[in-house]
């Protein structure tokens, strides 16, 4: 299932970012740029965690000269993105219009009130891919995993789907899919609980740019690195109660039946504090919800290996190590 969720999200991210579909789901074999991007992302993590990484890579290159080097993987990503940008400039000169992020950035000025150059556009596209590619994909995979382990939650979610889309052949055929999904409270609670227990980015860090004092009186000095773990916060009983380790979408409902909105410091999966809040939160939510709801509506899902244990893969995003193997069966209506 991870292959499906990763590939589907890759296609979507590339299309919304720069209008291209790499056909990852339909093409046989490895997509070079997708493989290189994964390797480069892991390389960044390795550099952070192991200062000997550059030396290890040099010895690796000597021992395995036939293997593509990390520099060549970076070159693959750069070459692909620069080609996309240069082709887009040619298309714009011919009067063509687009509706993706690359087009909108090309129309606007940078911080110096000048047009973005190719290097800046490349950096923007890399940020878009990093922010949207793996993070949403892993959330979809963990949501499916939780629904498998908690069939009573899956039944409630299916009931809400049937109530919100009563006369539809499928969710994709609905005329008001975005508006309808946005108002599905139980589905939102399921997604929130998935984000809480399995934050896409489990650990984050920021550098203090000037001396400051926190609300509790803690003094932080300029240049200090501040780290926090959303993963650990989710398992803190002081914040979420004695059942903090349990998957309970119901915790997201207030006594009046409305969705509970925690304080930003209490639940900061989207780094939703101050000016650096995630710009793509609404889009990520909508994309994840649509994928989960369509999948649940169309298929019955069970684990391929009933006793499968989930381990985490070290990386920027909280991926499932070796993926999630599931069996799917079409529901009779579809």
C-alpha positions, -999 to +999 in steps of 0.1 A: +000+000+000+029+024+006+038+021-030+003+031-040+001+060-016+036+073-024+031+070-061-003+085-061+008+115-040+040+119-061+018+122-093-005+147-075+024+168-061+042+170-095+010+180-113+000+208-088+036+219-085+046+221-122+019+205-143+035+172-150+023+136-144+052+112-142+028+082-145+045+065-116+016+042-110+014+029-146+050+028-156+070-003-151+103-002-132+120+027-114+114+064-123+149+079-122+140+113-108+117+099-082+144+074-071+170+101-070+148+124-049+143+097-023+180+090-021+188+127-018+162+131+010+177+102+029+212+117+023+202+150+040+190+129+071+222+109+071+243+141+070+224+154+100+227+122+120+261+110+111+290+134+105+310+106+089+285+103+060+308+121+034+337+098+042+315+067+040+302+078+006+337+082-007+347+047+004+314+034-010+323+050-044+357+034-044+343-001-035+313+002-058+323+024-088+295+011-109+269+025-084+254+060-090+270+085-066+250+109-044+264+138-066+249+121-097+215+117-079+215+154-071+224+161-107+194+140-118+170+160-097+185+193-108+185+184-145+149+173-144+137+205-126+158+229-147+144+212-179+109+217-166+115+254-159+132+260-192+104+243-211+079+263-191+096+296-201+094+286-238+057+277-234+050+311-217+068+329-246+044+312-269+015+326-250+004+295-231-012+297-197-011+273-168-027+268-134+000+253-113+024+267-086+053+271-111+032+293-133+021+315-104+056+320-091+068+329-126+042+357-127+051+373-094+082+391-080+106+377-055+116+394-023+138+419-043+108+428-065+125+410-095+114+380-115+124+347-101+155+332-118+159+295-127+178+287-095+151+303-073+123+285-091+143+252-087+145+258-050+108+266-048+099+234-066+121+213-044+104+228-013+070+221-028+080+184-034+096+180+001+066+196+018+038+177+000+053+145-014+060+121+014+042+138+042+007+134+029+015+099+015+026+085+049-005+100+066-028+082+041-009+049+048-012+053+086-049+062+084-056+030+064-035+010+089-055+024+118-088+017+101-078-019+095-069-023+132-101-006+143-130-019+122-155-001+144-140+032+133-140+020+097-177+012+100-185+046+114-165+063+086-183+042+060-216+052+075-207+089+072-196+084+036-230+068+028-248+097+045-228+124+027-228+107-007-262+088-007-270+088-043-236+088-059-219+060-078-187+072-062-172+101-044-153+112-076-186+116-094-200+141-069-205+177-080-196+191-046-168+168-035-146+195-019-174+212+000-189+179+012-156+164+023-147+197+042-179+192+063-174+155+072-167+157+109-160+121+117-136+118+087-118+149+099-116+134+134-101+102+120-075+122+101-067+144+131-061+113+152-039+098+126-019+131+124-017+131+162-003+096+167+017+095+135+028+131+127+043+131+091+074+150+104+079+135+139+107+158+150+113+194+141+139+220+149+144+258+146+172+282+153+166+312+176+173+344+155+173+367+185+172+365+223+138+357+236+118+348+267+092+320+266+058+324+284+071+301+312+101+324+318+127+303+299+154+324+283+165+313+249+196+329+233+203+338+197+218+308+178+203+282+201+187+252+183+153+243+196+140+208+189+106+193+196+089+160+189+052+160+179+054+122+181+064+123+218+038+151+225+011+128+212+020+102+238+021+126+267-007+119+292-004+154+306-016+167+273-039+140+259-049+120+290-043+085+302-055+070+268-030+091+248-015+060+231-049+048+219-064+056+185-097+074+194-112+098+168-139+106+194-114+126+214-117+153+187-153+161+195-164+186+222-193+181+245-215+200+220-207+175+192-185+200+173-149+193+163-124+202+191-097+226+180-067+224+203-043+252+210-015+256+185+012+247+211-008+216+222-010+201+187+015+215+162+017+188+135+015+216+109+039+239+128+008+261+132+024+287+154+031+322+141+042+333+107+059+299+098+026+279+098+023+254+070+008+270+039-004+237+025-023+225+055-058+228+039-046+212+007-029+184+025-060+177+046-083+177+015-060+155-005-056+129+023-093+129+031-103+124-005-079+095-009-089+078+023-127+082+017-125+070-019-105+040-008-128+031+021-159+036+000-147+013-028-127-014-009-127-037+021-092-037+035-073-062+056-037-068+064-019-093+042+000-105+072-023-104+103+007-102+127+026-076+107+045-053+130+050-017+120+085-003+123+095+032+113+120+041+086+145+069+096+140+098+073+125+133+070+089+118+070+077+090+093+075+063+067+065+027+074+096+005+071+092-020+042+057-006+035+022-018+045+010-050+029-027-052+025-054-072+007-083-053-009-116-066-020-141-045-040-173-036-022-203-050-039-216-015-049-186-006-069 
